[in-house]
Amino acid sequence: MGAFGAFVYYSGHYDYIVIKFENVTKHYNKTKALDGLDLEIHHGEFISLVGMSGAGKSTLLKLIIGEEKIDGGKILIDDIDISRVKKTDLPYLRRKIGVVFQDIKLLPKRTAFENVAFAMEVCGHRKDKIGKDVPKILDLVGLMHKKDNFPHQMSGGEKQRVAIARALAHRPVLLLADEPTGNLDEVNANEVLDLLLKINQLGTTVILATHAADLVNKIKKRVITIENGKVTIEQEKGKYKL
């Protein structure tokens, strides 16, 4: 599998369920963000999650990482009921999950190398392992030549690729990308998409929440449309439909 395969989670089979939503509801005051949502996502899938603003996409991702709590139903991640996970144990669950946001949130006073290294440090990795792994992770995203650059010295696309490298630092089983191309031009957006597809090809499950119809149509993989907190359309090799 080359350099990619060494740093992307791979189990060798794609037939088990990574995430299962069972009749999940989530309220914000009197507004239903999710309304009895049922959904299964299998290992190795690339999911495009689409819907209008306020449809429930971001809420769904926040529930997966335990940033928000459900009001009803059940969410299983690798057969772990996350509603029963203690708050003190959430960091261990989150190590199974890499997250990339539209708001990139790199540490501004740290280089590309240091941003990725920091993600490994907080997970308790030794310095020798960090020194060995970070260059390979940066090579994976095509940015080893930018390892000593600070965020202000990089383009938007380069910063987003550093953010993806940081999300991959603990070899997650699942990568969540919430509008990662929203602030990028077409060229950089396509570069980020190509990287996400390569990561997926190596075995990591990817969930991409996006409004970018052209990117969804290019991917031609499973598309899940959410409207009013429910899954309304599922397409195995779909296009952007709203």
C-alpha positions as CSV (number, residue, x, y, z in Angstrom):
1,M,0.0,0.0,0.0
2,G,3.0,2.3,0.0
3,A,3.4,5.5,2.1
4,F,-0.4,6.0,2.3
5,G,-1.1,2.5,3.6
6,A,1.3,2.9,6.5
7,F,-0.7,5.8,8.0
8,V,-4.3,5.1,7.1
9,Y,-6.5,2.7,9.1
10,Y,-7.0,-0.5,7.2
11,S,-8.6,-3.7,8.5
12,G,-8.8,-5.7,5.3
13,H,-12.6,-6.1,5.1
14,Y,-15.5,-3.7,4.4
15,D,-18.6,-5.6,5.5
16,Y,-19.2,-4.4,9.1
17,I,-21.1,-1.4,10.3
18,V,-18.9,1.5,11.6
19,I,-21.8,3.8,12.6
20,K,-25.4,3.0,13.3
21,F,-28.1,5.6,14.1
22,E,-31.3,4.1,15.5
23,N,-34.3,6.5,15.7
24,V,-32.1,9.4,16.8
25,T,-33.6,12.6,17.8
26,K,-32.0,15.9,18.8
27,H,-33.7,19.1,19.8
28,Y,-32.4,22.7,20.2
29,N,-35.1,24.3,22.3
30,K,-38.3,23.5,20.4
31,T,-36.6,22.9,17.1
32,K,-35.9,19.3,15.9
33,A,-32.4,19.1,14.4
34,L,-32.8,15.3,13.9
35,D,-36.1,13.6,13.9
36,G,-36.1,9.8,14.3
37,L,-33.1,9.4,12.0
38,D,-32.0,5.9,11.0
39,L,-28.7,5.4,9.2
40,E,-26.0,2.7,8.7
41,I,-22.5,3.4,7.5
42,H,-20.2,0.5,6.6
43,H,-16.5,0.3,6.9
44,G,-14.7,1.6,3.8
45,E,-17.5,3.7,2.5
46,F,-17.2,7.2,1.2
47,I,-20.4,9.1,2.1
48,S,-21.4,12.5,0.7
49,L,-23.8,14.0,3.2
50,V,-25.9,16.8,1.6
51,G,-28.8,19.0,2.6
52,M,-29.7,22.6,3.0
53,S,-28.3,24.7,5.8
54,G,-30.1,23.7,9.0
55,A,-31.1,20.3,7.6
56,G,-29.1,18.5,10.4
57,K,-25.7,17.7,8.7
58,S,-23.5,19.4,11.2
59,T,-25.6,18.1,14.1
60,L,-25.1,14.6,12.9
61,L,-21.3,15.0,12.8
62,K,-21.3,16.6,16.3
63,L,-23.2,13.7,17.7
64,I,-20.7,11.2,16.2
65,I,-17.8,12.9,18.0
66,G,-19.7,13.3,21.2
67,E,-19.7,17.1,21.0
68,E,-23.5,17.0,21.4
69,K,-25.8,14.5,23.2
70,I,-28.8,12.9,21.7
71,D,-32.3,13.3,23.1
72,G,-33.5,10.0,22.0
73,G,-32.5,6.8,20.2
74,K,-29.1,5.3,20.0
75,I,-25.8,5.8,18.1
76,L,-23.3,2.9,17.9
77,I,-19.7,3.4,16.8
78,D,-17.9,0.1,16.3
79,D,-20.7,-1.4,18.5
80,I,-20.0,1.1,21.3
81,D,-23.2,3.0,22.4
82,I,-21.7,6.5,22.6
83,S,-24.5,7.8,24.8
84,R,-23.2,5.5,27.5
85,V,-19.6,6.6,27.2
86,K,-18.4,8.5,30.2
87,K,-17.2,12.1,29.5
88,T,-13.8,11.2,30.7
89,D,-13.6,8.3,28.2
90,L,-14.7,10.5,25.2
91,P,-11.1,11.4,24.2
92,Y,-10.4,7.6,23.7
93,L,-13.4,7.3,21.5
94,R,-12.4,10.4,19.5
95,R,-9.1,8.8,18.7
96,K,-11.0,6.5,16.4
97,I,-12.2,9.6,14.5
98,G,-10.4,12.3,12.5
99,V,-12.2,15.6,12.0
100,V,-11.6,18.3,9.4
101,F,-13.6,21.5,9.5
102,Q,-14.1,24.4,7.0
103,D,-12.6,26.6,9.7
104,I,-9.2,24.9,9.6
105,K,-8.1,25.8,13.1
106,L,-4.4,25.2,12.7
107,L,-2.1,26.5,15.5
108,P,-0.8,29.8,14.0
109,K,2.5,29.8,15.8
110,R,3.4,26.3,14.8
111,T,4.8,24.9,11.6
112,A,3.1,22.3,9.5
113,F,5.3,19.7,11.1
114,E,4.5,21.0,14.6
115,N,0.8,21.1,14.0
116,V,0.8,17.4,13.1
117,A,3.2,16.5,15.8
118,F,1.0,18.2,18.4
119,A,-1.9,16.0,17.5
120,M,0.3,13.0,18.2
121,E,1.7,14.5,21.4
122,V,-1.8,14.9,23.0
123,C,-2.4,11.2,22.2
124,G,0.7,10.3,24.3
125,H,3.0,9.2,21.5
126,R,6.8,9.2,22.1
127,K,9.0,11.8,20.6
128,D,10.9,9.2,18.5
129,K,7.7,7.9,17.0
130,I,6.5,11.4,16.3
131,G,9.8,12.2,14.6
132,K,9.5,9.1,12.4
133,D,5.8,9.3,11.6
134,V,5.1,13.0,11.0
135,P,7.3,13.3,7.8
136,K,5.5,10.3,6.3
137,I,2.1,11.7,7.1
138,L,3.1,15.1,5.5
139,D,4.4,13.1,2.5
140,L,1.1,11.4,2.3
141,V,-0.7,14.7,1.8
142,G,2.0,16.0,-0.5
143,L,3.4,18.7,1.9
144,M,6.7,17.4,3.2
145,H,8.3,20.4,1.3
146,K,6.2,22.7,3.5
147,K,7.1,21.1,6.8
148,D,8.8,24.2,8.2
149,N,6.1,26.7,6.9
150,F,3.7,28.4,9.3
151,P,0.0,28.6,8.4
152,H,0.3,32.2,7.2
153,Q,3.0,31.1,4.7
154,M,0.6,28.5,3.1
155,S,-2.3,28.7,0.7
156,G,-5.8,27.8,1.7
157,G,-5.5,24.4,0.1
158,E,-2.2,23.7,1.7
159,K,-3.6,24.6,5.1
160,Q,-6.5,22.3,4.6
161,R,-4.2,19.4,3.7
162,V,-2.2,20.0,6.9
163,A,-5.5,19.8,8.7
164,I,-6.2,16.5,7.1
165,A,-2.7,15.3,8.0
166,R,-3.4,16.3,11.6
167,A,-6.7,14.4,11.5
168,L,-4.9,11.3,10.3
169,A,-2.1,11.4,12.9
170,H,-3.8,8.8,15.1
171,R,-4.8,6.6,12.2
172,P,-8.6,6.9,12.6
173,V,-11.1,4.4,11.5
174,L,-13.4,7.2,10.4
175,L,-12.7,10.7,8.9
176,L,-15.3,13.4,9.1
177,A,-15.0,16.4,6.8
178,D,-17.4,19.2,7.5
179,E,-17.4,21.5,4.4
180,P,-13.6,21.2,4.0
181,T,-13.7,23.0,0.6
182,G,-16.1,25.7,1.5
183,N,-13.5,28.5,1.5
184,L,-11.3,27.1,-1.4
185,D,-11.2,27.9,-5.1
186,E,-12.0,25.1,-7.6
187,V,-8.4,24.0,-8.0
188,N,-7.7,23.6,-4.3
189,A,-11.1,22.1,-3.6
190,N,-10.4,19.4,-6.2
191,E,-7.0,18.7,-4.7
192,V,-8.6,18.2,-1.2
193,L,-11.3,16.0,-2.7
194,D,-8.7,13.9,-4.5
195,L,-6.8,13.5,-1.2
196,L,-10.0,12.4,0.6
197,L,-10.7,9.8,-2.1
198,K,-7.1,8.4,-1.8
199,I,-7.5,8.1,1.9
200,N,-10.8,6.3,1.4
201,Q,-9.3,3.9,-1.1
202,L,-6.8,2.8,1.6
203,G,-9.6,1.7,3.9
204,T,-10.6,4.7,6.0
205,T,-14.4,5.5,6.1
206,V,-15.0,9.1,5.0
207,I,-18.1,11.2,5.6
208,L,-18.0,14.4,3.7
209,A,-20.7,17.0,4.5
210,T,-20.9,19.5,1.7
211,H,-23.0,21.9,-0.4
212,A,-20.6,21.6,-3.3
213,A,-22.8,19.8,-6.0
214,D,-20.0,19.6,-8.5
215,L,-17.8,17.7,-6.0
216,V,-20.5,15.3,-5.0
217,N,-21.3,14.6,-8.7
218,K,-17.6,14.0,-9.4
219,I,-17.3,11.4,-6.5
220,K,-20.1,9.2,-7.7
221,K,-20.3,7.3,-4.4
222,R,-23.0,6.9,-1.8
223,V,-25.0,10.2,-1.3
224,I,-27.3,10.7,1.7
225,T,-29.7,13.6,1.6
226,I,-31.0,15.0,4.9
227,E,-34.0,17.3,5.1
228,N,-35.7,18.4,8.3
229,G,-33.7,16.1,10.4
230,K,-34.5,12.9,8.4
231,V,-32.8,10.9,5.7
232,T,-35.0,11.5,2.6
233,I,-32.8,10.2,-0.2
234,E,-30.1,7.5,-0.4
235,Q,-28.2,6.8,-3.6
236,E,-25.5,4.2,-3.8
237,K,-23.7,5.9,-6.7
238,G,-25.5,9.2,-6.6
239,K,-25.6,12.8,-7.5
240,Y,-26.4,16.0,-5.6
241,K,-30.2,16.1,-5.4
242,L,-32.2,18.7,-3.4
